[in-house]
Amino acid sequence: PTFAITVGLVEDGVATIGVVAELRPLYDNHVPSGQLSPEREPGLQVAKTFVGYKTERGYVTTINQTEAITLQVDTARSTAAVMTTSPEVMFHDANGRRDYVKEGGFEALLAGMGQRRPIVDGNIIRILQTSDGCSVAYERDLTAEDIAAAGPILAGLGVNVTDQQGSALEFGDLTKEYVALAGTEALVGRAVELISGGERSASESLRSKGELPSHPYFDSLFTHSPSTGYAQKFTGTDSY
């Protein structure tokens, strides 16, 4: 598993400093667990530290205190690996039931990016991996401290972080949850179009045909029991 400590500084609704400390399990493989002293029990250690901050010349990012190189990628790229955390949890309505409109947007993103399945899990660390220039992240239900921390770091690497409409994130209300897309400018622009079109198509199908859209990825998720208890409460039988 991957965990992280996230800290974001917001000034006038703009994230100006972000810090993400990646944590990984620390084990002593040479001593049986029962023989470890309390101070040597397995725990977590900081594996990597990302810092992004705004300057007069733009955002700068350091990784383990070394300034990172701005991303150089093919700006015409239109397909990518789709990264997210837990789709069966994020794409639901206020009552925890499947939201077929939101699902439609995500299914369209997968298809348009040439993917059958997303790369899941990894929380905020997964978003940072969009700096490879070949990935796009689509996350919902993000807290302000998570996305405000990741935004400046990615900006310093040449990666765009926007809302679902492709607009810059604004942190006017730090208590609400945020929706975010992350990737190169070309990939984020493509993702906005795909998600919008998929949601519109699903909405029209529900309204005009009165039938539930077929969503292969989500249908497969809810046909089988989820692998984690985290998603269990969102897998009940729905009625519409």
N, C-alpha and C positions, 0 to 999 in steps of 0.2 A: 504493500500500500504506500501511497504518497500523501503526505500531509504538508501544510504550510502555515506559517504565521504571516498575516497580511496587515499592512499599515498604509493608509492613504491620507494625504493632506489635501483638503479641498479649500480653495480660496475663491470667493465670489462665484461658486457653482462650477469651478473648473478644477480638475485634479492636477496638482502641480508637482507633487512628490509621491512616489509609490515605492514600497519596500515589500519584497516577498522573500521569506526565508524558507527554503525547501527543507523539510524534515524527513529523515529516513530512519528505519529501525536500527538500533545499535545492539549487537549481540556479541557475547564472548563465546566463541565456538570451541574454546579449549577447556572450558570448565563446565561440568554438569550443572544444570540449572539449580538443583537443590543445594549445591555447595557454594553458590555465589554469596558474597557478603552483600548487605543491603545497598551499599554504595556502588556495587558492580552489577546490580540487577539490570536486565535488558531494558532499554529505554529508547529515546529518540535523540538524534544528533543533527545539527545543521549541516546539510550536504552542500548547499549552494545558496548564495545570497544575491538577489537581483535588486538593483536600485535604479530608479528612473526619476529624473528631475528636470524641471523646465528652466531654461536659461534664455538670455536675450537672443541667442541664435537658434533656439528651438530646444527640443528635448534631447537629453544625453542619458545613456544607460550604461551602467557598470555591472559586470558579473564577477563576483568575488573580488571586488575593488579594482578590476581592470576594465577600462573603457571598451565597450563592445563596438564592433564594426556595423555600420548601417547596412541593412539588408539590401542585396542587389539581386533582383530576380527578373524573370521574363514578365513584363507588365501585360502581355497579351494572354497570359495563361487563363483558361476559363474552366478548368476542371481541377479538383483537389480532394484530398481526404477530408471527410467531415468529422470534426471532433465535438463531443458534447459530454455531459456528465452522466445523467440518468434520465433518458427520454421518457420512460414510463412514469416518472414522477413530475417532470417539468411540464409535459403537455397534457394537463388536466384542467378541469374547470374549478370553480370555487368550492364545489362540493366533493372534490376528489374523484369525479367521474371522467371518463375519456372525453376530451375536447376534440371533436373530429375536424374542426376548422384549423386549429393549431397543428394537429397531426398532419393535415393536408399540406400545410406550408413546409413542414419538415420532410415529408415524403418527397415533395417536389424538389427540395434542396438536394436530397440524396440522389434522386434520379438525374437531375441536371448536372450534378458534379460527377456523374459516372460511377456512383457508389451504390452497393446493395445494402451495406450496413455501415453505421458510423463507428468511429473509435471512441469507446466510452470510458468513463471513470477518470480520475485524476484531478478533479476540481480545478483550482486556479492555475496549477502547473500545466494543465492541458492547454489552457488558453495561451500561455507563454510559448508553447511549442508551435504556434502558428508562425513564429519567426523563421521557420524553415522555408517559407514562401510557397509551400506546396500543400498547405492545410488551411482550412477555414473553420472557426469555432462558432457555434450557435448555442448560447446559453440563456436560460430563463431563470427567474427566481434568485438572482444574484443580490447579495447584500452590497451596500455602498462601499464598505471597507474592502471587499474583495475586488470589485471592478475598478474602484478608484486607485487601488494599489497596482493593478495590472496595466491600466491605461498608460501612465507615463513611461513605464518600462518598455511597452511595445512601441510607443511613439518614438522612443529613442532608437529603436531597431528598424524603423521605417514601416511599421505595421499599423494599419488603421483599426480603431476600435469605435464602433458606432452603435446607435440603437437599431431597431428592426427596420426603420425607414431609411437608414443610411446617414442619419444626421449625427453630429457630434453629441456625445453624452453630456448631459447637464445634471449637476447634483444639487438641485434646489431643495429636495426633501431627502435627507439622509436616512429616514426610517423606512422608506418604501423599498420594494424589490425591483431590480432592473433587468431588462432584456438587452443582450449585447451580441454583436457580431464582431469577429476579429479575423483579420487576414490582410492580404495586400489590397490595394485600392481596387484593382480589377476584380479580384475574387469577392470582395465585400459587395461591390456594385452588382455583380452577377447574382450573389446570394439574395440580395434585397429583391431583385426581380423574380427570382424563383419562388421565394417564400410568399411574396405578395400574390403571385399567380396561383400558387397551390392553395392558399387560404381562400381566395376568391372562388376557385373551382369547387372546393369542398362546400363552401357556403351555398353556392348556387345549386349544387346537387341536393343538399339537405332541404333547401327551400322549395325548389321547383319539382323535384322528383319525390320528395318525401321519403328518401331511402338513405341508409348510412353508406358513405363512400367506402370503397375497398382500399385499405391501406396495408399493403403486404407486410411492411416492416413491423408496424404496431400490432397488426392482427397476429403475427407470430409471437410477439412479446406476451400478449394477453391470452394466448392459447395455452402457453406453458407457464408453470409456476415460476415466479422470479427467483433469481439466485440469491437475492439479499432481502432481509426483512425490511430494509429501508423502503422498498417499493410495495410491500405486501398490502398496505391499506388502500392502494389505488387499483387493485386488481379484482374488485368485486363485480358481480353481475350488474350491468347497467340497464336502465329502462328509459325509453324515449317516446 
